[in-house]
């Protein structure tokens, strides 16, 4: 205890992590946060070993010193979870930085020295995410096009912002799937917002859904080069795609998948007839040998034979394919990873409406 107090008073940054009798728990020497003749506030902490990470938990204790003698009596205790401790540690440096300012207002708490950000005690990934969030604001984005930054830097920043949005989109889709969300409307909204996940030939989508008097598709996506429309039909992630025939030892489409194929077959016929020269109310929406993509089911836990069977069954279809939500996730993440690793494509992407 005396050693910890001495090191603290001298301003050193030594932290003693001590082993306890419980091999899954280490602890720190108590750190005195404040002390006077009547009270003392102490920070205590523990490192909890989990299977795949170590969690730090903290506790703040206050002590009273009675007038008779120096016997310390514990007064109040505040226990902080690992998450709460981390949040407190993240917020305090920012609050202390703002305390150095004289006026009220909103502050971006990145310490600058000689024009360079000092990020020694900050998570670089979080700093970049926060900075890009600011740059993506409309007023800031408009300023990026000014002469102060120059066209090349402004273009690079816009590209970085867009790439961050794409990464966030894939995290959102992964979160929906991992949380077991099965309602079709959630995926409808996601696909409408991020049609590029179906491939970089699709970067926008139409608001039009009606292709006939009684027919409405989930999504119409135009190809960049030709401008002709394809159809995307969404089904639930918990729907089964394949069945296994034990007698013939082969896989075949389930009832739900077969119904979706029949539905898209009719949609393609109706769409081709109605929009050969453009829809009546939207002449720019043209169908020329349109194709349909059905998204349904998951391939979690599939054997290689099942993935191979789906590929084979798809190859026998004409103008229609079925992919799982895992395929859609992998496609989008693959595109994002490619753009993240190959900076040479950024110039071309800045010219496209991604």
GIKA-V841225 format. One record per helix or strand of 2 or more residues. SS is the DSSP state (H for helix, E for strand). FROM is the first residue (numbers start at 1). TO is the last residue. If there is no record, write none. Layout:
BEGIN
ss=SS from=FROM to=TO
ss=SS from=FROM to=TO
END
This chain:
BEGIN
ss=H from=2 to=9
ss=E from=17 to=19
ss=E from=25 to=28
ss=E from=31 to=35
ss=E from=39 to=49
ss=E from=54 to=65
ss=E from=72 to=80
ss=H from=82 to=99
ss=E from=112 to=113
ss=E from=116 to=117
ss=H from=124 to=135
ss=H from=138 to=144
ss=H from=151 to=178
ss=H from=184 to=193
ss=H from=195 to=198
ss=E from=219 to=222
ss=E from=229 to=234
ss=E from=242 to=245
ss=E from=250 to=253
ss=H from=255 to=274
ss=E from=292 to=295
ss=H from=304 to=315
ss=E from=320 to=323
ss=H from=325 to=341
ss=H from=343 to=349
END
